[in-house]
Amino acid sequence: MTPALLVVLLLVVGLVLVAIEVFVIPGVGLVGLLGGAAVVGAVAVAWATLGAAHGLLALGAGVCAAGLLFWAFARTRAGQKMVLLETQRSGRGPDARLAALAGKEGRALTPLRPAGTVEIDDRAVDVVTDGLYVEAGTPVRVSSVEGNRVVVEPRKP
């Protein structure tokens, strides 16, 4: 077998294995690694036996074929599912109404273990404690507000 035929055979086999990995059995990895190794082997054989120009030609063919495989995969249903097409449009950040709760008092509607719900100014608010367990119905005070995290502590009598 001539070196040129071996290079072409290794490139074709490698690209077929990579295509199988991408389109037929994605996620396994072994077939794709073998395909990648065959493409690298084709480049090495071309470089060693046919010279640098043919090695670069084999490398270019491998890169172009890999780009075509990527483009084709991006057009498939599986490729479409792997790409997030929507952007997050809400740039609201922390709720400004929560910052106004600092220092206010309320009553635990649910047990706080350490998270739960508190009623403050006739409004239910999701809160956390600093690791304390607080029974439902216990009076509480908002000790701090950090972004959307409202921290409460049991109110001292």
Steps between C-alpha positions, in 0.01 A plus 500: 500500500641836404535773761258727312231229500561437872457872573173517307375178663586624850332836433182338367481243780571767763237737368243220470566402862467862614176532302367183664590646839323826423187378323437141613636443852574841652647507845686167502837649407703191404398499134567873473842459663590221257385717210705793623802273545458374141492858367809592704665179374420598141665837551805336664537243222463768232754723671754221557479323167375754250650821641383810677287627213293183489483495879357850500259398224379205711468728803299752299274225365441372853421847635265579210321168536466551876354846434250350255405236757449769763289708260290196406452404863392853590221466243362175647229482765751378760731788417215749525409368847856550624504871420318757709317719252319729745656774703404605848320828457427574862765730638303581810746383762402505868144596594517862623196442722696247704765754599226703671432207734825542696420545870126424462321248715258227409377151587620162371224343289687171463774340706836648404746210469691721417294611196129572495237768464439804720215751493625859504257790443224260384735354239649148485879511458740210448775526761787312663649501847866477597459128564240530774179299512202729554148368568204624296327795667819630663557877474809577289705801394681550167868520593636550148411501133770381257371526144195272491598325825305621803653387831284501814556427866253427778385821665608544858206558739 
